[in-house]
Every structure is written in C-alpha cells, then in structure tokens.
Amino acid sequence: MDNQGRDTDDIHIPHVGDPPPGYMVDIMDGEAVQTNPDDSTAAISDALNTKKGRPSWLIPFSGIASDLKRRIPYYPSDIYQGIHPQIIASTLYMFFTSIAPALSFGLYFEQRTNGIIGVTEVLFSTSLCGMIFSIISGQPLVIVGVTGPISIFAATVYDLSQKFNIPFLQWFCVISYFSAGMHMMLAIMNASTLVKYCSRFTTETFGVLIGVIYVVEAFQALAGYANFSVDVTIFCVFIIFGVFLVAYFLGGANQWVYLPRWLVKYIADLCVPISIAIFAGISHLPNLNTIPIPFLEVPSTFQPTADRDWVVRYDASMPVWAYFAAIIPALILTALLFFDHNVSSLLSQQKEFNLVKGPAFHWDLFVVGINLIICGIIGIPYTHGLIPQAPLHVLSLSSVKVVDGKQVVFVRENRISAFLQSLLIGVIVLVGQKILQIIPEAALAGLFLYMGVASFEGNQFADRIKLWFMNPKFYSTSPLSTLIKNVPITHIVVFTLVQLVCWGIVYGVTWSPIAIAFPVLILLLVPTRLILMPILFTPQQLHYLDNEVNDPQDEAIEQGNRRGIFMGGRVDKLHQVIVVIKFKVQNMLQSVMRKFRRGESVQE
C-alpha cells in the first residue's frame, strides 16, 4: 500500500515498457497514451496553439471540438471499466456523500422559499442532472448536484422577488435560461482557457472554504440539539460523533495489517454507508427507540413541494421588465457556476490522480448549460460540480500498483459509478422514501463532519497550517517534506498567512448580507495570486509553494529565478532583516548574561 493508505494489490497492470516522452501508460489497455502528467489542464493548453495565424482560442467551437475529439474514442472504455466490483463500493459511498447535503439543502430551500422549492426538487435535480452529466459529459468523474452557494443564491433571489412583487419560481427559471445561454456562449468562445490561471492557491483556498462550511454545518446541527431534552441531546451527540469516528476509522482500513486485502479495501470504500447503517440500527434498538430523536423528513410521494405542475408555466403576473432584470442575477450565477464547476473539475484531475483520458472543460461547461435549461423547464434547483464530492469520487476509484519498483496510481475512469449513484438517488425519490425516514438527522451531521475533515486531507493549504503545530524534528515525515527542503519555513508561513487572510475574507462574506457576491471574491483570488505573490516571492519559491510539479529543473523556472531579484523576493529581504535582528538580540543577551555571571554591572 502507498503512504496514503490506498491498496496496492488488487489491480493487474500489463508491462508495456517505458512509454516515450510525453506519454504515460494506459493501465487498462496496456498501451502508451499521449498526455501531460504534469498538467491537469493539458487540453486547455492545446487550445492556445496557433491556427491560421491567430490563437485557436479565438476560434469559436475550437475548444469543444478538441474536447470531443479527445474524449469520444474513450467512451467504450468508460463503460467497460465501470464493470467491476469496485464500482459498487464507489456508488454507495458517493450516494451517501451526495444525498446527505442534498437533504440538508432541500430543507433550507423549503424554509427560505416558503415551500415553493423543497427536498423533492433538490433530490430530483441531483438525480436527473447527475445522470445527464454522467452520460454526455467529457469528464464523468465529476459529480454534480445542488450546493450551498446555489442555496444562498436562491434565497437571495426569493427575497428580491418578494421585494419587487415578482413570481419567484418563474423568475428563478428565467434566470436559469439566461445563465444557460451565457454558459453555452462561454463554452463556444473557449472561456475555460482562463482556468489555466487557477493555481493551487485558488483551488485549495476554495476547497478549504467548502470543507469548513461542512464542519460548521455539523456543529450548528450539534448546537441545535441543545434545545431538546437531555436524553435527546446526549443521544444525538453520540450519533454525530459516532458516525464521524466510525467512518474515519473505517476509511483508514487500507492501513490495517490484518484481514485480507480485498476485504479491507471494501471496508474502506464503504466506510460511510457502514457507519450510517450502524447508528441508524442503534437508534432503533429496544429502549433506545423510545428516545424521541428527530429522523429525516422526506416527502412520501413524488410530487412538487408546492401545488403546481412539473412544467413551469408563465402568465401575466410576471412583469415584462422582470424578464430583462433577470440578466443581472444570471450574470452572478454564471460567474459562480463557471468558477465552481471548473474548480471541482480541476480538483478531480490533479496530477496525483494520474488520469489518462484527459479533461474536457469546454464541453463540460456546455453540458452545464444544457442542465440549466432542463432545470428551468421543470423548476428545480441548478446543479454543477460538487466539492468535495468530485475529488472524493476519484479517490474512491483509485488504487496503487507497484510497477518496475515504482508506485503507479490507477483510477478506474468510468461513467457507470456516477450514473448509478444519481440513479439510486432517483429511485429513493420515487419509491424509497421510507428507507431514508429511518435514518436519524444527527447521522447527517456526523456525515457532514466526516466530509469536511476528509476534504482537508491532501490539501496543501491545510497541510501548511498543520506545520504551525508540528515539532520541527518531524518535518521530514510531513507530506510537505520536499517543500520544506527547498523553501525556508518563514516563506511558507508568510504564503500561508496571505492565503488564510484571503480565505477569511471570503468566508466572512458568506455570512454577510452580501453573501450572493462571494463568487466575485473567489474570482479575485486569481489576480491576487498572479499580481501579489510574485512581489513577495521568487518564481522558484512559488514553483514549490503553488505548483503541482516538484521538479524545478526547467529553463523557464531557472530564468524566473534570475528575474526574481527584480520581480520578487520581498520575503527574502524580510527574512534577512529578521535574521540580522535575531543575531544582534542574541549577542546582546549573551553579553548581558556573561556580565551578570561575573558580577559586573549590566549598566556598563
């Protein structure tokens, strides 16, 4: 097994020899496949090639055409790679990690929209859009669904509709149509090329933001149980931390030295459903089932929350000016979905995952637009790539094999697991409501806590914060040991502090009356990284601090090091000043102590 606890025994990888430069091994087919293992946005870089004397990203549809040309040949393998027992475990794992937030957001929708949109619509949207995306998208490993930012956006739209006397549902759907057109236009004009400017600084700051939101959500639920009787409060606290601890313990089963490897792998993959099943069962044991804890409230029939048809109809109650006014919130929604979906896609295609089939950012953005049109017709919440579910899905499909003395990460890239988890949510909505109704609400809070903590693992931003509390003697055991060897700890601390301040500003805005504007602040992280950081750090330092590649021995970086004397390195100068001051203070104290020991006057 590898140092992250992933199994290394269950996959047979054919030996095909060393692939040529710029190629890597296609583990399932035993062939060398052209790809760039050092850049998860290789397809976007390809779109910058010159074509007919001008950059190809200026040519409409060129990005979509490139994505489809790259991904369509892999469609058959997307199917047959999904025929494997590992897919079952991944499907169940993603089902619980997707449906738990969907239920929570559904309750939020119902409360903030006065019952116009509720749990049924959120689950239906998650299922329908998830199945569509898994079938026709270019990167089916990305899990789509309804998110917290979308919930906040919808609540703000509802407040505005009440203030200006606009029918909420109709306006909500008109906004989705405008946003769909904007998404499709951005995809056609190759706007996802801008994703290449999103470094780890941006994506990991956003990842930590989502993780903290999940953890806070869990503790808010915990605080809410304080209003119940003592026995209910104690039992709910027991369930919350029980689900979290059991899931966390079982999630590390790959590191166990006992039991067969195939068994511990499935235990790790099924850690979430096992933990929820255990505590759902405990809540129904004799004597304990008399404690009146709250259980999930799921509609017993498949019908809209409000008294309406599934197809949204328009009438004279919708003023003409409201149709045009919908463009403004549609712009904000487009900015949110454009960034959020592309970041979830980036996090799902990190270099460490070693994916071999390539990304499809432009086409996937177009598919998000298609889903928006469907959401507008039916009157259900908008969907896009989920964080942390999307990268967690990739991890649930990953294994490790030792080939020629090297550990090779293999991800079973397929469409079946994403489709099945979405289909399973749909089945629950249609006929399986009673299954969810036996699960305690506190179990969802425990799952939120687990998802939030699990999302921090492998996040370099979170790992750098952990360094602050680590004994320097154990730096060599840290996942950031390479970074520590090449960048002074002072520089690492300053970089992390800047990132932490940016995170704090964005997080603070999510709690403010202008929460709907937080996507704009997320986008501002990109110019912050591009403009501010080069002033403080040299290119080589930024290469280690904010780059997925740990080999700086290329010409561009070396040239950047020489330019760094003029373009960056302010922290270097600050570090030198601190060292000088520290040296002088130490000398002064040593002189004072020597005089004190000799009995001389310190005043001298």
N, C-alpha and C positions, 0 to 999 in steps of 0.2 A: 504494500500500500504506500501511497505517497504521503508527504508531510501534511496534507490537508485531510487525511483520513479517507480518500477515495480508494475504491477497490482496484487492485491491480492484477486480478487473476481471471476474470470472467470473460475476457474478450480475446479471441484469437486474431492476431494481426499477421497477414501474409508478409513474408520477407520479400521485398521487391528491390532491394539495393538502395543506394543513396540516390535521392532524386537530384536532378540538375538544379543549378542556382535559380532562385525564384519559383521553385516548385516545392510541393510537400506531398506526403503520401496520402492517397485516398484510402483510408483504412478498410472500408467495406469492399472496395473493388480491387484493391491491390495495385493501383495504378498511380502514376505521378500526376498530380493535378496542379495546374498553374494557379498560384495565388500568392498573396503577400502576407506572410505570417506576422509581420511586424506592424501591420496597419489594418484595423478593423474597418476602415473606410476606403479600402482599395478601389472599390467601384467608383466612388466619387472622385478619387484622384484620376482615374482613367478618363473621366468626363472633361478633364482640363486639357486633353490633348488637342493640338491644333488640327482644324479641319477646314479646308478651303480658305486658308489664310486667316482664320479667326478662331478663338477658343470654342470648343464644341459645346460648352455650357451655354453659349449664346444661341444655340440652335434649338428651337422648340422640339420637344419629344426625344431629344438625343439621350437624355438620362434614362427615361423609361425604356427606350429601345435597347439600351445597353443592359439594363437590369433584366429585361425579359430574355434577351439573348443569352445572358449568363445563367439564368436560373431554370429556364424551361427544360434544358437537357437533363436536369437533376430531378424532374418531377416524378418519374417512375421510382427512383431510389428513395424519394421522400415517402413513398408508400411502403415499399417492401422493407425499408429499415425500421418502419413502425410496427412490423410483425415480430414482436419479441416480448418475453415476459417482463422486461424492464419497463415497457410502456405501461403496463397495468399499474405498477407502483407509482410511476410518474403521474399517471392520470389521476389516481386517488389523492396523491399529495397536492397536485395543483387544484383539484376540485375543492378541497377544504380551504386552501390558501386564497382561492378566488371567491368562494361563496360567502365566507365569513365577512370580509369587508363589504361585499355586495348587500348583505342583510343589514349591516350597520348603516350603510349609505341610504338604503331603501327607507329605513325608519327616519333618517334625517330628512330625506326628500318629503316624506309624508307629513312630517311636522312643519317644515318650512314652506311647503306649497299648499298648506291647508287641505291635504288629502287629494290633490289633483294628480300627483305622481307619487307612487309608493313602492313597496317591496316588490310587487308583481312586475311592475315596469322595469325596475332595475335588474332583477333576475332575468327577465325576458330579453332585455337589451344585451346583458352579458353573454347569454347563451347564443342568441341569434347572430350578433356581430362577431362573436368569437368563432362560430362555425364558418361564417363567410370569410373571415380573415384567414383562418387555417387552410381553407380550400384554394383561394385565389391569390394570396399574398406571396411576396418573394421571399420573406423570411418568416416562416410559420412558427419558429421557436418563440417569437414574441407573443405573449399572452395579452389580449385586450379586454377591457372591461371599464366599468364606471369607477371614477376615482374621487378622492376628497376634493381636489381643486374643482372638478366638474360640479360637485355638490354645492360648493361655496358659490360658484358662478350661477348655478340655477337659482339658489336662494336670493342672490342679488337681483337677478332678472325678475323674480317674483315680486320683490319689494318695489322695483321700478314700475312694473306693470300695475301694481295696486296704486302707486302714487299718481300715475298718469292715466288711470282708468282704461287699461288695455287688457284684453283677454289673455291671461298668462300662457295657456297651452298653445294657442295659435301663434302668439309672438315667439314663444320658445322654439316652435317648429320653423317659423320663417327665418329665425336666426341661424338654425342648422342648415337651411338651404343656401343662404348667403355664404356661410362658412365652408360648406361643401364646394361651392364654386371657387372660393379662394384657395382651398386645398388643391383642387384639381389644377388650377392655374399655376400655383407654386410648383406642383409636380411637373407640369408641362414645361415650365421655364427653368427646370433644374435647380430650384432654390435650395434643395437639400445639399447642394455643393457646399453651402455655408457650414454644414455640420463639421467639416474638416477643421474649423476653428474652435470646436468644442473639445478642450483637452480634459484631462483627469480633474483639473481644478474645478471645472464647471460641473461635469457629470457626477463626480463624487460628492461635491457640495450638495447637489440636488438629491443624490441618493441618501445622504445622511439626514437631510431635511425630511424626506418621506419616512425614514426609519424612526426618527424622533417623534414624528406625528403619530405613528402607530404605538410607540411606547407611551406617549402622553394619553392617547385614547384609552389604553389599557388602564392606566392609573386613574383617569377620570371615571371610568366604569367602577373601579375599585372604591373610589370615594363616594360614588352614588349609592353603594350598598350600605353605607353608614346610616342611611335614613331608614333602614329596615330594622326589624327586631334583632336582638343579639345573636340568636341562633342562626338566622338567615345570613347575617353579616359574616359570622365566622365560617359558615359552610361555603359561602360564595368566595371568600378569600382563599379558603382551602382549595377550591376548584380552580381558581385563577392561577395560583402559583403551582398547583399540582399539574395542570395541563402544560404550563411552561416548562417546569423542571423535567417532567417525563419526556416531552418532545425533545428538549435539549439533550437529555441523556441518551435517548434512543437515536437521535440524529448523529451522535458520535459513535455509533455501533461499529463502524468500519475500523475503529482503532482497537476493538476488543481482540484479545488473544485467544479467546475461547469460542466454541461453536464453529460450524463450517462457514467458509467464506460466503457462499451463496446465501446462507441464511441471514448472516449479519448484514449483508448488503440490503436485503429486502426489509429487514427491521429498520435500517436507517432510512430507506426510501419511504417507508410507511409510518414514520415517527408521528406525524400529525394525526392521521386518522386513528392510530392506535391510542394515542393519549386522549383524544376526544372520546373515543369509544369507552375507554376505561372509566373516565369520570362521569360520562353520561350513565353508564351502568351503576356506578356508585350512588348516583343521585336517586336511583330507583330501588335501592336495597331496602328491605324491611326496616322500619323505624326511621331511616333517613328520608324515605319518601314522604314522610309526614311533615317535613320542614317545607314551608311554602316559598321555596325559591322560585324566581321567575324563569320561565322557559321561553324558547324562541317563539315569537308570534309570526306565523306565516299564513297568508290567506288560504282558505280551504278549497277555493275554486279558482280556475284560471279565467280571470276577467279583470278589466281595468279597475283601478282603485276608485276612480270617480265614475259616476253614472254617464258613460259615453260609449261610443263605438270605438273599435280599434283603429279605424282610419279617421284622422283628424279632419274635421270639416270647418269651413270658413263662412262667415256671414257678415252682415253689416255692422256688427258690434266691434269689428276690427277697423279702426280708422285708417284711412289711406296713408296718412303721414307716418303711422307706426310701421308700415312696411319698409319705408325708406330709413326710418330711425333704427331699424334692426341692423343696419350695416355697421353701426358703431360697436355694439356688443359683439357682433360677428367678427370684427377685426381683433378684438381682445381674445375671443375664443380661438381664433385661428393661431394667434401668437402662442397661446397656451398649448394647444394640441400639437402644433408644429414642433415646438421645443420638447414637450413631454414625450411625444411618441418617438422622436429621433433619439432622445437620450436613452429611453428604455431599449431601443434597438442597439445603440452603441454599447450599453452595459451588457446586452445579451451576446455581443460579438467581440468581447475583449480578447486580446492576444492570448491570454492564458487558456482560453477555451479551445484554441487551435481548430476553429471551424474551417471546413474545406470547401464549402459550396458558395461562399461569397454572399455579400449583402445585397439589398435591393431597396435602398432608401427612397428613390424617386417613385417607383411603382407602389411601394407600400403607402406612401403619402397619398397617392391617388386612391388607393383602396380605402383609406380612412375617410376620404371624401365620399366614396360610394356608401359607406356605412352611415355617414351623416345624413345622406338623402333618405335612406331607409328609416333612420330614427325620426326624421321629420315627418314622414308619411304616417307612421304609426303613433307618434307622440310618446317616444321613450327616450331616456337619457342618452347623451352622447358617450361614445367609447373611444379609447385609444390605448396605446401600450401601457402596461402596468409596471410599476416599480414598488416593491422588489420582486413581484411575481415573475416577470420576464426573465431576469437572470437566475432566479431560483429554479425556473423550469429547465434552463440549460444545465444547471448543476445537477438536477435530478436525473438527467440523461447522460451524465458524464461518468467515465471510467478511466482507469490508467493502466497501461501495459508497458512492461519493460521490453524495449526493442534495441538490440545491439548495445546493451548496457545503459540505455537512456530511457527515462520515463516519458512516455508519449501519452498525452491526454486525448481521449476519444470521446466525442459527443455523438450520440445516435440522433443525427439530424433527420427529423421526420415531420409529417403533418398529422399523424394519427393521434398522438397524445394530446395535442392542443384541441383537435376536433372532438375527441372523446370526452375531455373534461367539460367542454362547452355543451356537448350533447347531454351529459349527465346532469348539468345544471338545468337544462331544459326539461328533462324528464322529471326532475324534482318539482319544477314549477307546475307541470301538467298533472302529475299523478302521485308524486311522492312527498306531499306536504307533511304528512303525519310522521315521516322519518325525521324531519328537522324539528318537529314540535316536541320531541323527546330529549332534545339537547338543551342543557341549561345555558342561559345567556352568559353566565360567568365563564363558560368554556370558550366563548368567542373572545372575551377579554384576555384570557390566557393565550389564545392563538395570536392575537394582536401583539402581545408582549414578545412571544417567540419570533414572530415575523420581523419585528423591529430589531431585536437583538441579532437575529441571524443575518439581517441585511448589512450589519456593520462588519461582518467577517469578510476579509479580503478587500475591504475599502481602505485605501492607503491613508485617506484623511483621518479616519477613525484610528488606524494603527499609529499614526504620528501623534495623536492625542494621548494614546496609551503610553508612548515613550516618556511622557512627562512624569509618570508614576512608576517607571521601571528603574530598577537598580542598574547603573551603567555597566556593572560587571556582566550583565546578561544581555547586553545589546546584540551580541553575536548570535543569540538564539531567536532574535526578533525576525519577522518576515521582512523587515526593512534593513537587514544587515548590510546589503550591498549599498543602499543609500547612505547609511551611516559611515561606511568606509570612504565614501567619495565626497560627502558634503559635511562640513562642520555642523555640530549639533546646534550651534547658535543660529545658523541659517535655516535649519529645519524648523526650529521653534518660531522664528520670525515668519516664515512662509505659512506655517500652520496658524499663527495668530491672525494674519491677514485673512486667511480663508475662514477662520472662525468668526471674525467680525462680519464678513460678508454673509455667512450663514445666519448669524444672529439678526442682521437687518432684515433678511428675507423672512425668517421665522417670525420676527416681531410684526411684520406687515400682515402675515396670515391671521393674526389676532386682532387687527385693527379694522376700523370701518372701511378702509380702502383695500380690503383683502382681495377684491376682484382684480386689483392691479399687480398682484405679486408676480404673474408671469413676465411682466415687463422687467422687474428686478432680476428675475432669473436670467433673462436675456442679457442684462447689463453685466453679468458675471463674465461674459465672453470678452468684451473690450477691457474690463478690469484686468483680466489675465494678460491680454495682449499688450496693454499700454503700461500698467503699473508695475507688473512683475519684472519686466526687463530693466526697469530703472533700479530695482533693488537687488537683482541677482544677475550673475553672468549666464550666458547661454548654456555652458556646461552644467552649472548648478541646476538650472531649470530643466535640463535634459534628464537629470536624475530625479528631480522633485516632481516633475509633471509630465513624464513620458513613460509609455508602457515598455519601451525598449531600454535594456540596461547595458547597452554597448555603445559608448560614445565615440568609438574609433571610426568616425566617418569624416569626410572632408568638410562637410557643412558645419558640423559641430566644432571642428578644430578651427575653422575660420571664425566661427562665432566666438570662440574663446579669445582670439586676438582682438576682435572688435569689442569684447566685453569690458576692456579697460575704459572705453569711452561711453559705451551704451548701457552698462550696468555695473553691478558690483558695489552698490552703495552699502549693502550689508557687510561686504568685506571691509570697507573702510570703518564702519561702525564697530565691527569685530576687533579690528586693530586698535582702535581707541580704547575699547573696553579692556583689552589685554594690557595695554600700557598703564592704564589707571590701576588695574588689578595688581600689576607688578610693583608700581610705586607704593600702593597702600600696604602690600605685603612687606616691602622693605622698611617702611616707616614703623609698622607694628613690630617687626623683628628687632629694629634698633631700640624701640621703647622697652621691649622685654629684656634685651641684654643689659640696658642701663638699670632696669628695675632689679635684675638679679645681682648686679654689682653694688646695689645700694646707692647709685648715683641719682641725682635729681632729674626727674623727667623734664623739668622746665628747661634744663640745659640743652 
